[in-house]
Amino acid sequence: MTDIHPLVVRITHWINALAMILMILSGWRIYNASPIFDFRFPNAFTLGGWLGGALAWHFAAMWLLVTNGLTYLAYGFISGHLRRSFLPLSPRAVWEDTYAALTLRLAHSLGRYNAVQKALYIGVVLLGVLVVLSGLAIWKPVQFQILTALFGGYDFARVVHFLAMSGIVLFVVVHLTLVALVPSTLLPMITGHAPSHAHGEEAQK
């Protein structure tokens, strides 16, 4: 067996997945109560049942997301996981791996991220920070008036929050698509290990 993902990474990954699902679905219900754009999300794909219930779910999931995210980042910095997994990264490497992916020639090795994956993961972490900060700005615009002002005011902070959420949803769709295309990446995120022969086969592709 080959070690792929540390226990802390696996636990925070699945907690983060749960928190994001709860936040997105409850956030869609909150959005429906006061839409920014000329559309609403189907109620069947929302959580909370009504505005008050959606807000309760949203705030509960927010604390779970923030606590879990800080735990992951603290572990990542202290252990060196973030540096080893996501660096180095350059625009040229992202372009080359994107071109390889589009031409179906991108190699995949379990436990090692290519430049496209690194860029996506770094991007979703930054979107997570943005969605939390913009969420605070619209949750407590008086108490966090400086933060709200940095986002251009309450109304613009709502737009930023929505766009950051949309970016995270897009990441989830891409992430699940890649897992479906390369299902061998799922088991290691559950067990932390992958058969040595599978790891070797993937590395040779």
C-alpha positions in Angstrom: 0.0 0.0 0.0 1.1 3.5 -0.7 0.3 6.5 1.5 -1.5 9.2 -0.4 -3.5 11.5 1.9 -2.8 12.1 5.7 -5.7 11.6 8.1 -6.1 15.3 8.8 -6.4 16.1 5.1 -9.0 13.4 4.6 -11.1 14.4 7.6 -11.1 18.1 6.8 -11.9 17.3 3.1 -15.1 15.4 3.9 -16.2 17.9 6.6 -15.6 20.7 4.1 -17.6 18.9 1.5 -20.5 18.6 4.0 -20.3 22.2 5.1 -20.2 23.5 1.5 -23.2 21.5 0.5 -25.2 22.8 3.5 -24.0 26.4 2.8 -24.7 26.3 -0.9 -28.2 24.8 -0.6 -29.3 27.1 2.3 -27.7 30.0 0.5 -29.8 29.4 -2.5 -32.9 29.5 -0.3 -31.7 32.8 1.2 -31.0 34.2 -2.3 -34.6 33.3 -3.4 -36.0 35.5 -0.6 -34.3 38.5 -2.1 -32.9 37.7 -5.6 -30.0 39.7 -7.0 -30.6 38.6 -10.6 -33.7 37.8 -12.6 -34.0 34.1 -11.6 -34.6 31.9 -8.6 -33.2 28.5 -7.7 -35.8 25.6 -7.7 -37.0 25.0 -4.1 -36.2 21.3 -4.5 -32.5 22.2 -4.6 -32.6 24.5 -1.5 -32.4 23.8 2.2 -34.2 25.4 5.1 -37.8 25.5 4.0 -38.2 29.2 4.7 -35.9 32.2 5.2 -35.4 31.7 9.0 -34.7 28.0 8.6 -32.3 28.7 5.8 -30.4 31.3 7.8 -30.1 28.9 10.7 -28.6 26.2 8.5 -26.4 28.7 6.8 -24.9 30.1 10.0 -24.4 26.7 11.5 -22.6 25.5 8.4 -20.6 28.7 8.3 -19.0 28.0 11.7 -18.3 24.4 10.6 -16.7 25.6 7.4 -14.5 28.3 9.1 -13.4 26.1 11.9 -12.6 23.2 9.5 -10.9 25.5 7.0 -8.6 27.1 9.7 -7.8 23.6 10.9 -6.8 22.5 7.4 -4.7 25.6 6.7 -3.0 25.4 10.1 -2.1 21.8 9.5 -1.0 22.5 5.9 1.4 25.3 6.9 2.8 23.6 10.0 3.3 20.2 8.3 4.4 21.6 5.0 1.5 19.8 3.2 0.5 22.9 1.4 4.0 23.6 0.1 4.6 20.0 -0.9 1.2 19.6 -2.6 0.7 22.9 -4.4 4.1 24.4 -5.0 5.9 25.2 -7.3 3.3 26.5 -9.6 3.7 28.8 -12.7 1.4 30.1 -15.4 3.4 28.2 -18.0 2.9 24.9 -16.2 -0.8 25.6 -15.9 -1.0 26.4 -19.6 1.0 23.3 -20.6 -1.1 21.0 -18.4 -4.3 22.6 -19.6 -3.3 22.0 -23.2 -2.3 18.4 -22.4 -5.7 17.8 -20.7 -7.6 19.3 -23.7 -5.7 16.9 -26.0 -6.3 14.0 -23.6 -2.5 13.6 -23.0 -2.4 14.7 -19.4 -0.7 12.1 -17.2 -2.1 11.4 -13.7 -0.2 10.1 -10.7 -2.0 9.3 -7.5 -0.9 11.5 -4.7 0.6 14.1 -7.0 -1.3 17.1 -8.4 -0.6 18.4 -11.9 -0.5 22.2 -12.4 -4.2 22.4 -13.3 -5.2 20.7 -10.1 -2.9 22.9 -8.1 -4.4 26.0 -9.6 -7.9 24.8 -9.0 -7.3 23.9 -5.4 -5.5 27.2 -4.7 -8.3 29.0 -6.4 -11.1 27.3 -4.4 -9.2 28.1 -1.1 -9.1 31.8 -2.1 -12.8 31.7 -3.1 -13.5 30.2 0.3 -11.8 33.1 2.0 -13.6 35.5 -0.2 -17.0 33.9 0.4 -16.5 34.0 4.2 -15.3 37.7 4.2 -18.1 38.8 1.9 -20.6 36.8 3.9 -19.5 38.6 7.1 -19.9 41.9 5.3 -23.5 41.3 4.4 -24.3 39.5 7.7 -23.1 42.3 10.0 -22.8 45.4 7.8 -22.8 47.7 10.8 -20.5 45.8 13.0 -18.2 45.1 10.1 -18.7 48.4 8.3 -15.1 48.7 7.3 -15.1 45.3 5.7 -18.4 46.0 4.0 -17.0 49.3 2.6 -14.0 47.4 1.2 -16.4 45.3 -0.8 -18.0 48.5 -2.2 -21.0 48.5 0.1 -23.7 46.0 1.1 -25.2 45.5 -2.3 -21.9 44.9 -4.1 -20.8 42.6 -1.3 -23.9 40.5 -2.0 -22.8 40.3 -5.7 -19.3 39.3 -4.7 -20.7 36.7 -2.3 -22.9 35.2 -5.0 -20.1 35.1 -7.6 -17.7 33.5 -5.1 -20.3 30.9 -4.3 -20.8 30.3 -8.1 -17.1 29.8 -8.5 -17.1 27.2 -5.7 -20.1 25.4 -7.3 -18.2 25.4 -10.6 -15.2 23.9 -8.9 -17.3 21.2 -7.3 -18.8 20.3 -10.7 -15.3 20.1 -12.3 -14.0 18.1 -9.3 -16.8 15.5 -9.4 -16.4 15.2 -13.1 -12.7 14.5 -12.8 -13.4 11.9 -10.0 -15.9 10.2 -12.3 -13.3 10.2 -15.1 -10.5 8.9 -12.8 -12.4 6.9 -10.1 -9.1 5.6 -8.6 -8.7 8.9 -6.9 -11.8 8.4 -4.7 -10.7 5.5 -2.5 -7.4 7.1 -1.3 -9.4 10.1 0.0 -11.4 7.6 2.1 -8.7 5.2 3.3 -5.6 7.4 2.8 -3.9 4.6 0.8 -3.8 3.2 -2.7 -2.4 -0.2 -3.8 1.2 0.1 -4.7 0.7 -1.4 -8.2 -2.1 1.1 -8.9 0.1 4.0 -7.9 2.9 2.7 -10.2 0.5 2.2 -13.1 -0.9 5.7 -12.8 2.7 7.2 -12.5 3.6 5.5 -15.8 0.7 7.0 -17.8 
